[in-house]
Structures are given as C-alpha cells and as structure tokens.
Amino acid sequence: MVNQLGAFSISFLTVLVVHDYRAGIGTAGLVSAAFGLATVPSRLLGGWLADRLGQRRAIVLGLGGCALAQLGIAAARSLAATAVLAVLLGLVFELYEPPCQAMIAEAVPPGQRVRAYGLLTAALAAGGMGAGLIAAALGRWDLRWLFVADAVSCLVCAVVLRVVLPEGRSGVARSDVASPVRVSPWRDPALLAMLASGTAFALVHLQIMMLLPLSLERRGLPASDAGLLFAVSAGTVVAAQPLLRLKRLAALPAPTALALGQLLLAVGLAGYAAATRLPVSLAATVVWSLGDLLVMGRAYAVVADLAPPGGAGRYLAVFGISWGIAGVAAPVLGTAVLERASVGALWVGLAGVCLLLTLAHLSVGRVRPVVPGRF
C-alpha cells in the first residue's frame, strides 16, 4: 500500500514525452513499449534473485532500483535520456512481484488464496486511492513531480519491508518450506493457457492505465482527471472486498468467475466509449473496477494452485511476464489507434477483447471439468 501511493507515474510517461519533448504520440508509445519489454526479464530475474538472495532482499533491491530510475526520469532533460531511464526502470520494476506473490502462496492454504490475493489487491487499491489524488494535484503542477513522488514511495516501502519482513523465503523457517519440485512451468499446458489469457487481460488493463490520460485530453478534459478516475477505481476495489466472501461467488468455478469479471470489464470500457463527461466516466470506472477485482484475485490463486510444492515463485514469475508482453504491445497498439481513429474506437476495441475473453473462459468451463488445485 505504501509503494502504491506513488505508483502512478508510468500512467503519465506518455504524456510527459509528448508535452515536455514535443514528441508524437507514436514516439511516446515506443518509449512506453521499451519500458514494457524490459519488465519481461525483470520479473524472471526477480524469481531468480528470490531463490538466491531471499525474498526480502529481492524485494528491497527492486524497490531501491525503481527509486533511482524514477529520480533519473524526473531529472532528465532529453528524450534520449528519458527513454534510456525508462528501460532501466523496466529492468528493476518487476523484481519485487514474484517474491511478494510467492510469500502469499506459501503462507496461505489453497482454499483461502482467492481472498488472500484479493486482500493484496485491496492493499494496492487503498494506496491507489491516495495515489490518484496525489497524481491529480501534482499533475496540474508539474508532471515530473509524479516521478519524484513515486521514487519517495519506493524508498519508504523498501525501508518498511526491510524492517518488518523476516529473513528467509517467507515468514517461516526454510526447513518448514517444501523442497522445490523441479517441474518446468513452460511444460504445463494449464499454466500456458493462463499465460495467454493473462496477457490479453494485461493488454487491456495497461491500456487503461497508460492511455486514459491521453484519451481524456483528446476529449477536452484535463489529463490529470485520470488521477481522479484511478482513485475511484481503487476505492471501488477496497469497498467491494466483502463480495469475495460471499459463498455463492466464492463457490463459482474459476472459469465462470473469470468470465464474469471479463464481462464487467467489457461493460465498463463500453461506458468509456460513450462517455463525453466526467460523471459518466466515473460510473464506467466503478463497473470495470469490479471486473478487475474478480479477475486479479482469482487468476493469481489459480496459478498458485497449479504450482508444484516449492514452485509457486517460478509459476507466478512465468505467469507474470504476461504484464511485460502486454507492456510492449499496449502503448504501441493504443497510441496507433488514437493516431488513426477516435477515442471511442479505442475503448470499443478493448471492450471487444474482454468479451472474447469472456467467451474463452466459459468455453474452458464447458469442455473440461474443474479439478481442485487445477484450472
């Protein structure tokens, strides 16, 4: 939650490139794509470092590296320097996620993982509520201060976790952790299916984060209003946490729950396509955020259940590269659409992707039985 208080700067990277360097939207998309490409090896490196340095050290190292890169972007005075620093930021950006997610998988029984990852999502969202308000304020002053604030939040988070987290893989002694089973995650068809659907979901999610400021600006609204929408999204995720405890919702098979989440995303993004005023965008944000809540918690729980004993970190790291792949494609595709078509076309296209994912998840649920511990 502390780290998330500053996790808004990447959403404004394209705006910074366009405004401060008078670059085209396509150039801004390429810079964001370079950042996204660098996050792919970053996440895999995070899993490797967690195994060799310990989860706490890997997390602190990643947060410290993010802070330095963010400060560099804030101080940069050329497009070339900003692009290089964006790549460096990508290389350290995902170091902390695999060890963080593996800690949860190791500490929580399988039956409680959906709620546990839901709580992680809520913690991120709680920080995001403050982040949206900070972004709305600082964005009206100077976009570079967004990167300074993000760096500060990373440093504070690193200090907190260095003090609070115990050494070792998780909160238990290493002797209590199951010995890793050496099964290659790349040979698990269920994991690869989750990777494919996760990449499509991440593509949609990142285009929301990266292109919402630009799309608002194209419709004559302040780009900084995206901070308010992000705050509403975060508040929705926090307020809706009790939904995950409803027996009927918790009992849904994974494919059905994921399909429901994707359907809500589609409806919310269709609302963005129709919105010309901020109140309509706020309502659409609430709807897609509910879908986001259902997809995020369930997807990570499914992947953790797929992993063999001691292999949660590797499975989650492989699944997590979906965000890196999407990070490359999202800004390029999204900015290309904004250059050649309307804002409405962008959101209609993303809603269509979510509808296709809805059908794909429902198809999986019909053609194969749901076995406990397997998707």
C-alpha angles and dihedrals in degrees: 000000000000091000092047091058087080100030097111104085097089089059088061098042093098091048091051092052093048097044104037099038100029089234124157123258090251091056090049089052091053092052090051090046091053088053091050093049090053091055092065096071088034093066094045089048089051091059091047093049092047090057093049106031100027129257096272094052092047091052094048092046092053094048092048092050091050091053093053093047093048091052088050092054091049091053097041118113102187136058091235093054091047091051092050092048090048089057091048089050090052091052092060099027098091101034093104101046103074094050091043094051093042091055089059093047091051096045100045129063114243093252092060100043096097090057092041093054087042088058090050088052089049092051090052090047093050089056089044091059090062091038092058092052092046090049092050090053101040093039090063090052106041128331091218091068088064088067092047091052090048090052091051092050090051092052093047090048091049091053093047094050093044088057100037107037118079122230119262133052094307140336092305134070117273091245088063093056118091115250110257116262107223100228115143109238088209089069096054108098092196091055091047089052089052089048091055095048091041091054091053091048091048089050089058095042095050093047088056091051096043103035105035092085091050094045091052090051091050088056093051098260125122112270088224089067085079085075090061091049091049089051091052090049091052092047090052092053091050095045093047096055093104088065089071089060094056108114095220093052094042090051094056114114113252095252092052094047092048091048091052091051092050091049091054089049090053093051093048094049090048085056089057089053091057097039119106096159133053098246092059090048089051091054092047089050091057091053098049091043090059088054090048090054093053095047100043100051096041095046095055091045090052092051092047089052091051092055120097118236110298092007101095093104094054094044093048091046092053092045089047095060085076085082092053093049090048090045089063096045101037101066094040095049095039097048090045089056092047090050095050105027143023130286088248091058090055094055094041089054093050091048088053091054089053091051090052089051089050090056092044093054092046090050091053090051092053100046101044132038119243109245119193108261093016131082 
